[in-house]
Amino acid sequence: MEYKRKQRELSDTTKQKISAKLRGRCKSTTHKQNISKGLTDYWKSVPNAPNAQQ
Protein backbone atom coordinates (compact mmCIF):
# COMPACT_ATOMS: atom_id res chain seq x y z
CA MET A 1 0.00 0.00 0.00
CA GLU A 2 1.38 3.44 -0.92
CA TYR A 3 0.90 6.33 1.53
CA LYS A 4 1.30 10.06 0.96
CA ARG A 5 3.66 10.53 3.87
CA LYS A 6 7.06 8.89 3.92
CA GLN A 7 7.93 9.74 7.55
CA ARG A 8 6.20 10.88 10.74
CA GLU A 9 7.67 14.32 11.35
CA LEU A 10 5.90 17.50 10.20
CA SER A 11 7.10 21.09 10.28
CA ASP A 12 5.73 23.36 13.01
CA THR A 13 4.03 25.52 10.36
CA THR A 14 2.15 22.53 8.99
CA LYS A 15 1.09 21.46 12.50
CA GLN A 16 -0.26 24.96 13.19
CA LYS A 17 -2.23 25.00 9.92
CA ILE A 18 -3.81 21.62 10.67
CA SER A 19 -4.64 22.69 14.22
CA ALA A 20 -6.29 25.93 13.06
CA LYS A 21 -8.37 24.10 10.45
CA LEU A 22 -9.66 21.49 12.90
CA ARG A 23 -10.30 23.87 15.81
CA GLY A 24 -13.93 24.02 16.97
CA ARG A 25 -15.16 20.81 15.34
CA CYS A 26 -17.39 18.46 17.37
CA LYS A 27 -17.44 14.68 16.98
CA SER A 28 -19.42 11.89 18.68
CA THR A 29 -17.65 9.47 21.03
CA THR A 30 -18.02 6.62 18.54
CA HIS A 31 -16.58 8.75 15.76
CA LYS A 32 -13.59 9.70 17.95
CA GLN A 33 -12.92 6.03 18.76
CA ASN A 34 -13.08 5.04 15.09
CA ILE A 35 -10.74 7.87 14.09
CA SER A 36 -8.32 6.90 16.85
CA LYS A 37 -8.28 3.24 15.81
CA GLY A 38 -7.79 4.10 12.14
CA LEU A 39 -4.93 6.51 12.82
CA THR A 40 -3.25 4.08 15.23
CA ASP A 41 -3.33 1.35 12.57
CA TYR A 42 -2.07 3.79 9.90
CA TRP A 43 0.86 5.14 11.91
CA LYS A 44 2.06 1.63 12.82
CA SER A 45 3.03 1.23 9.17
CA VAL A 46 4.80 4.61 8.67
CA PRO A 47 8.49 4.56 9.73
CA ASN A 48 10.33 7.26 11.67
CA ALA A 49 12.69 9.55 9.77
CA PRO A 50 16.33 8.47 9.90
CA ASN A 51 18.48 10.56 12.24
CA ALA A 52 20.81 12.90 10.39
CA GLN A 53 23.49 12.70 13.11
CA GLN A 54 24.07 8.94 12.90
C-alpha positions as CSV (number, residue, x, y, z in Angstrom):
1,M,0.0,0.0,0.0
2,E,1.4,3.4,-0.9
3,Y,0.9,6.3,1.5
4,K,1.3,10.1,1.0
5,R,3.7,10.5,3.9
6,K,7.1,8.9,3.9
7,Q,7.9,9.7,7.5
8,R,6.2,10.9,10.7
9,E,7.7,14.3,11.3
10,L,5.9,17.5,10.2
11,S,7.1,21.1,10.3
12,D,5.7,23.4,13.0
13,T,4.0,25.5,10.4
14,T,2.1,22.5,9.0
15,K,1.1,21.5,12.5
16,Q,-0.3,25.0,13.2
17,K,-2.2,25.0,9.9
18,I,-3.8,21.6,10.7
19,S,-4.6,22.7,14.2
20,A,-6.3,25.9,13.1
21,K,-8.4,24.1,10.4
22,L,-9.7,21.5,12.9
23,R,-10.3,23.9,15.8
24,G,-13.9,24.0,17.0
25,R,-15.2,20.8,15.3
26,C,-17.4,18.5,17.4
27,K,-17.4,14.7,17.0
28,S,-19.4,11.9,18.7
29,T,-17.6,9.5,21.0
30,T,-18.0,6.6,18.5
31,H,-16.6,8.7,15.8
32,K,-13.6,9.7,17.9
33,Q,-12.9,6.0,18.8
34,N,-13.1,5.0,15.1
35,I,-10.7,7.9,14.1
36,S,-8.3,6.9,16.8
37,K,-8.3,3.2,15.8
38,G,-7.8,4.1,12.1
39,L,-4.9,6.5,12.8
40,T,-3.3,4.1,15.2
41,D,-3.3,1.4,12.6
42,Y,-2.1,3.8,9.9
43,W,0.9,5.1,11.9
44,K,2.1,1.6,12.8
45,S,3.0,1.2,9.2
46,V,4.8,4.6,8.7
47,P,8.5,4.6,9.7
48,N,10.3,7.3,11.7
49,A,12.7,9.5,9.8
50,P,16.3,8.5,9.9
51,N,18.5,10.6,12.2
52,A,20.8,12.9,10.4
53,Q,23.5,12.7,13.1
54,Q,24.1,8.9,12.9
